[in-house]
Amino acid sequence: MPKDMMKKDFLSYQAQTSPRPMALEVSRAEGSYIYDTDGRAYLDFIAGVSANTLGHSHPRIVKAVSDQVESYMHVMVYGEFIQHPAVKLAKLLAENLPDPLDSTYLVNSGTEATEGALKLARRVTGRSEIIAAHGAYHGNTQGSMSVMGYEERKQAFRPLIPGNKFISFNKEEDLQKITDKTAAVILETIQGGAGFIVPEDNYLQKVRKRCDETGALLILDEIQPGFGRTGKLFGFEHYHIVPDILVMGKGMGGGMPVGAFTAARKHMVQLMDKPALGHITTFGGNPVVASACLATLQELTETSIMVDIQAKEALFRSLLVHPLITEVRGKGLMLAIMTASEKLSAHIIQESLKRALLLFGLLFERKAVRITPPLTISEDEIRQGCAVIIDILNEWHD
Ligand SMILES: Cc1ncc(COP(=O)(O)O)c(C=O)c1O
């Protein structure tokens, strides 16, 4: 089919999320590169929005998926049959998580994991109030949207689930809003859509303490920082606390669609009784997806990929120095260039695409330019990509 025809069909038949999609027509992807249908190689600083942990088509993931497809694909709804990939994945997660996080429920996307975590917190506590943060993003289904901290994106979809409250991330005074009526506090360990905002001044320890005082559960959404992106398997490990419920997705699947929430088994059992089938999913724990997750987790825990993240972050920070860059936010390979204007940040993203470097924005902070490459990116590739960004900034005239 001619190239223009495919683009026309993409815009006509495939439902769109925005009036101006990037519309890169993909032919294949490997390592840190995505190739278009003309064979042009694009250096990928997006990684499918923090999803391609090990780069594109990593041989270990490809083998795990192909082997699994050869033996069986979907055979039964979640939780009934013993399917080795899902069991091995849940066990390896438990082995790599602190106590008491030992029981994992596998779903199909990040937002479903958020929904499951919120339901579980309400069951465990018998309370209904959820406290979330301004600027928070936990997914786009209606429960997750109810705890989204960005009114502009919510108002068209009201009424959402009532009874939630909002606090400001990193603001200690607001923690008094957490009371013995609160079922759970849900936070991103590092706020993503709001602008890659890291917790400061022992903030998460203070949240943990207040939750313990009031009996509220602490849910940490690690859908973006999780699976090695900050140099540890999960971002919370940097802050010396353990959540009651851990929410994950994106990079967990190494390129396959997945989500999961993990908690203590004594809590998780609430979802199987009174009523039984309290949370169900047809495709959660899908064996092909679980095989990709298992291969990703094994590769992360058996190699030096996570150890190398700190040096890669330092390299990015040393190269991204320019009078038009006001700040580089984030941690590990979850970085955002901040500029003084939305116009300049949008220009960097558009212009870099023309120069075969893939950059993207953040949901709510339009002065930010996302840099979330595959964790396997090489130092040479980091240098090449940053040189493109600096060239664009040097040529900028407002
Ligand atoms: C922090 C966070 N939570 C939840 C989600 C939703 O995940 P999904 O798009 O897989 O539903 C995302 C996705 O961007 C995210 O970054």
The ligand as an SDF file (V2000), in Angstrom:
LIG
                    3D

 16 16  0  0  0  0  0  0  0  0999 V2000
    2.2670    7.0050   36.8180 C   0  0  0  0  0  0  0  0  0  0  0  0
    1.3040    6.3590   35.8740 C   0  0  0  0  0  0  0  0  0  0  0  0
    0.2210    5.7440   36.3700 N   0  0  0  0  0  0  0  0  0  0  0  0
   -0.6610    5.1410   35.5610 C   0  0  0  0  0  0  0  0  0  0  0  0
   -0.5070    5.1430   34.1930 C   0  0  0  0  0  0  0  0  0  0  0  0
   -1.5180    4.4540   33.3160 C   0  0  0  0  0  0  0  0  0  0  0  0
   -0.9760    3.3270   32.7070 O   0  0  0  0  0  0  0  0  0  0  0  0
   -1.6930    2.7170   31.3980 P   0  0  0  0  0  0  0  0  0  0  0  0
   -1.5510    3.7560   30.3120 O   0  0  0  0  0  0  0  0  0  0  0  0
   -0.9340    1.4560   31.1200 O   0  0  0  0  0  0  0  0  0  0  0  0
   -3.1040    2.4760   31.7620 O   0  0  0  0  0  0  0  0  0  0  0  0
    0.5960    5.7830   33.6330 C   0  0  0  0  0  0  0  0  0  0  0  0
    0.7550    5.8550   32.1730 C   0  0  0  0  0  0  0  0  0  0  0  0
    1.2480    6.8130   31.6270 O   0  0  0  0  0  0  0  0  0  0  0  0
    1.5250    6.4110   34.4980 C   0  0  0  0  0  0  0  0  0  0  0  0
    2.6040    7.0460   34.0130 O   0  0  0  0  0  0  0  0  0  0  0  0
  1  2  1  0
  2  3  1  0
  2 15  2  0
  3  4  2  0
  4  5  1  0
  5  6  1  0
  5 12  2  0
  6  7  1  0
  7  8  1  0
  8  9  2  0
  8 10  1  0
  8 11  1  0
 12 13  1  0
 12 15  1  0
 13 14  2  0
 15 16  1  0
M  END
$$$$
